[in-house]
């Protein structure tokens, strides 16, 4: 029997232990629920999107968009090519537009406007830094990828031709993006996401 004098101490200890156990359980639950590129890819591969009914297609797209939005930028790139190859190709034009809008990163539209306001020389420098970062990132991803990857070759390697770079530098990214087809916007997505990061870093280092 716990004496009346020691009972408050025992209750306090029990409460602390209970809180600690809840915290540990919560931590492990969070780990199990944490989204990873592998989980997104497993879901993407488990669904035959082209065979779904219209209602099920909408639900599947909402779930996939939510999963993508839960990944970090580098993680999104690991699965974007697979999604473009299997799901995006089977989407209607309306579905493509909704999916791109749903997976657009926060601040993306503001970034387009900010790029538009840059003088041509700064636009060009931003594009060069963006492409350099992407090449470095892709090199790292390729180095860590198994020899027989399930990914389609080239799907994760966005390229801006010199002609396209000149066009974006001249007319502005926002104008080009808004006039492009869903397919072009999807191909540009990794480039624009990296560009957003580059511009944010430049803003922090150099000010507006």
C-alpha positions in Angstrom: 0.0 0.0 0.0 1.2 3.5 -0.8 1.0 5.8 2.1 -1.1 8.9 1.9 2.0 11.0 2.1 3.6 9.3 -0.9 0.5 9.0 -3.0 0.8 12.4 -4.8 4.4 11.6 -5.7 3.3 8.2 -7.1 0.5 9.8 -9.1 3.0 12.4 -10.5 5.5 9.7 -11.5 2.7 7.7 -13.1 1.5 10.7 -15.0 5.1 11.4 -16.3 5.5 7.8 -17.4 2.1 8.0 -19.1 3.0 11.2 -21.0 6.4 9.7 -22.0 4.8 6.5 -23.3 2.2 8.6 -25.3 5.1 10.7 -26.7 7.0 7.6 -27.8 3.8 6.0 -29.3 3.1 9.3 -31.1 6.7 9.4 -32.5 6.5 5.9 -33.8 3.1 6.6 -35.3 4.4 9.7 -37.0 7.3 7.7 -38.5 4.9 5.0 -39.8 2.7 7.7 -41.4 5.5 9.8 -42.8 5.2 10.1 -46.5 8.2 8.9 -48.5 8.9 8.7 -52.3 8.6 4.9 -51.9 5.1 5.1 -50.5 4.0 7.5 -53.2 5.5 5.3 -55.9 3.8 2.2 -54.3 0.4 3.9 -54.5 1.0 5.2 -58.0 2.0 1.7 -59.2 -0.9 0.0 -57.3 -3.6 2.0 -59.2 -4.5 1.4 -62.8 -5.6 5.0 -63.3 -6.8 4.6 -66.9 -9.3 1.9 -66.0 -11.0 3.9 -63.1 -14.4 5.4 -63.3 -14.7 9.2 -63.5 -15.6 9.5 -59.7 -12.7 7.1 -58.7 -10.3 9.0 -61.0 -11.1 12.2 -59.2 -10.6 10.6 -55.8 -7.3 9.0 -56.9 -6.0 12.3 -58.3 -6.9 14.1 -55.0 -5.1 11.5 -53.0 -2.0 11.5 -55.3 -1.8 15.3 -55.2 -2.1 15.3 -51.4 0.7 12.7 -51.2 3.0 14.7 -53.5 2.3 17.9 -51.6 3.5 16.1 -48.4 6.9 15.4 -49.9 9.9 17.7 -49.8 11.1 19.2 -53.1 13.9 16.7 -53.7 11.5 13.8 -52.9 8.9 15.0 -55.3 11.5 14.9 -58.1 12.1 11.2 -57.4 8.6 10.3 -58.3 7.5 13.0 -60.7 8.9 11.2 -63.8 7.0 8.0 -63.0 3.7 9.9 -62.5 4.2 11.8 -65.7 4.8 8.6 -67.6 1.8 6.6 -66.2 -0.9 8.8 -64.7 -0.4 12.1 -66.5 -0.5 10.5 -69.9 -3.9 8.9 -69.1 -5.5 12.2 -67.8 -7.9 14.3 -69.7 -7.0 17.9 -70.4 -9.3 19.0 -67.6 -7.7 16.5 -65.2 -4.2 17.6 -66.1 -5.0 21.3 -65.4 -6.6 20.4 -62.0 -3.7 18.2 -61.0 -1.1 20.8 -61.9 -3.0 23.4 -60.0 -3.4 21.1 -57.0 0.3 20.3 -56.8 1.6 23.8 -57.4 3.9 24.8 -54.5 3.0 27.6 -52.2 4.1 31.0 -53.5 4.5 29.6 -57.1 2.4 32.2 -58.7 4.2 35.0 -56.8 7.5 33.6 -58.1 6.3 33.8 -61.7 5.4 37.4 -61.2 8.7 38.1 -59.5 10.7 36.5 -62.3 8.7 38.6 -64.8 9.8 41.8 -63.0 13.5 40.9 -63.3 15.7 42.6 -65.9 16.7 40.2 -68.8 20.3 39.7 -67.4 19.0 38.6 -64.0 16.5 36.3 -65.6 19.3 34.6 -67.6 21.4 34.3 -64.5 18.5 32.8 -62.5 17.9 30.3 -65.3 21.6 29.3 -65.4 21.8 28.8 -61.6 18.6 26.8 -61.7 19.8 24.4 -64.4 23.1 24.0 -62.7 21.4 23.0 -59.4 19.2 20.6 -61.3 22.1 18.9 -63.0 23.9 18.6 -59.7 20.8 17.2 -58.0 20.1 14.7 -60.9 23.7 13.6 -60.8 23.4 12.8 -57.1 20.0 11.0 -57.7 21.5 9.0 -60.6 24.5 7.9 -58.5 22.2 6.5 -55.8 19.8 4.8 -58.2 19.9 1.0 -58.8 21.2 0.0 -62.2 17.7 -1.4 -63.2 15.5 1.4 -62.0 11.7 1.2 -62.5 11.8 4.8 -63.7 11.7 5.6 -67.4 15.0 7.0 -68.7 15.0 10.7 -69.1 11.7 11.4 -67.3 13.5 13.1 -64.4 15.8 15.2 -66.6 14.1 18.5 -67.5 16.0 20.3 -70.2 15.6 23.9 -71.4 16.9 24.3 -74.9 18.9 27.5 -75.7 15.9 28.7 -77.8 13.5 28.1 -74.9 15.8 29.9 -72.5 16.0 32.9 -74.8 12.2 32.9 -75.1 11.7 32.8 -71.3 14.3 35.5 -70.8 12.7 37.7 -73.4 9.0 37.4 -72.9 9.1 36.4 -69.3 8.3 33.1 -67.5 4.8 33.9 -66.5 3.7 34.8 -70.0 5.3 31.6 -71.4 3.9 29.4 -68.6 0.3 30.6 -68.8 0.3 30.2 -72.6 1.8 26.6 -72.5 -0.1 23.3 -72.7 -0.5 21.1 -69.6 2.1 18.8 -71.0 4.7 21.6 -71.3 3.8 22.9 -67.8 4.3 19.4 -66.4 7.7 19.1 -68.0 8.7 22.5 -66.7 7.5 21.8 -63.1 10.8 20.5 -61.7 12.6 23.4 -63.4 10.2 26.0 -61.9 10.3 24.5 -58.5 14.1 24.7 -58.4 13.9 28.2 -59.8 11.6 29.2 -56.9 14.2 28.0 -54.5 17.0 29.9 -56.3 15.0 33.1 -56.3 14.2 32.8 -52.6 17.8 32.2 -51.8 18.8 35.2 -53.9 16.2 37.3 -52.1 17.5 36.3 -48.7 21.1 37.0 -49.7 20.6 40.2 -51.7 17.3 41.6 -50.6 14.4 42.5 -52.9 
